[in-house]
Amino acid sequence: MKRRRTSALSVSAAALLATAAPLLTGCSTDAHPGAAAVVGGERITVASVQAQVETVRDAQRARPEGDQLISASSGLTRDTVEFLVYAEVLERAAQDAGVELTRRDVQEYRAQTEASVGGAEALAEAVLMPQNGTPLAGEEQIDRMLRTQLLFQSLAQELGVAPDANGLTQMAAVLAETAEEIGVEVNPRYGEWDAEQVLLADAPTPWLRSADEDEATQAATLDG
């Protein structure tokens, strides 16, 4: 892990995932077929979003309380897009600040996290729960989430941001500025970035079905 200076910072997973993702600005467009979003010219494909969502749904269905988990995360597709956009913006902000993470950094952080929550199975169970942020499942998704957390902390250290509410506000401003500089476009079926409300707002085109409505319809068809 490389950075020019360090300071103490601790940001919980819940605070990171719950507050950081909606703090980006941008515009919505359907000018990129097959893209759920475009961040700095890089496409987040609809197929990749659907694959991540289905991985989570499979893991939820395998749980005894699967129906409740699925019901509690009805906005999973939209939330997944929001998280993936946030992660891409964070990567660019860190890159601009000269912050780099290696795979070893992430694996060491994962080992620390697993130890703190009671092991690998406990971590996998925790990240699947909707109340802990966007539900995640599988090694790749968990590693991406942990990389995002560690990158957020490392960037804050590099910028000398304090681990308090004011620090989170400062980090939100940094990410919002980065998003504006590189450009964030979201497929209207997932909503649009609302700069005033700082969240992923409903799409202004009511004739477009939302991705989560599509998922619900598919699930009902399968159940039937």
C-alpha angles and dihedrals in degrees: 000000000000129000136143099234137003140212133172115280134160122182120177121230091240094052092046097049096038098048110024105057098061093049096088132097132212145113135272124239140164092207093110110065113213093018124118088191141346118219118186090339092308116120125227100200126221088231092057091049092049091049092052092047092050091050089055093045091051090052091048093049089053091060121088088235092045096130091054092047092051092046091049091052100046090139093055097124093051092043091050092054090048092052094046091051091049091050092052093049090049091051090054094046090051092047091052089052093049095249117146133178127199126211087250090057090055094046092051090049090049091053090051092048094048090050091051095052100039106270143313095300092051091052092049090051093047096052090049092062115096093218089064094060131273105358113249135186138182133038095278095052093045092050090049091052092048091047089052092051093048092045090052091052093045093049091050090051091050091051093045093241117166120236096246141091092280089052092054089051090052092049091048089054091050092051093045090052091049091049091051092049097049097033128241121216123180128196106250092235088071096042131252136275109263109203094192096049093033094222143092100278127200115277113263091224107081094186089070114087113227120243091243091053088053091051092050091050092050091049092050090050092051092047090050 
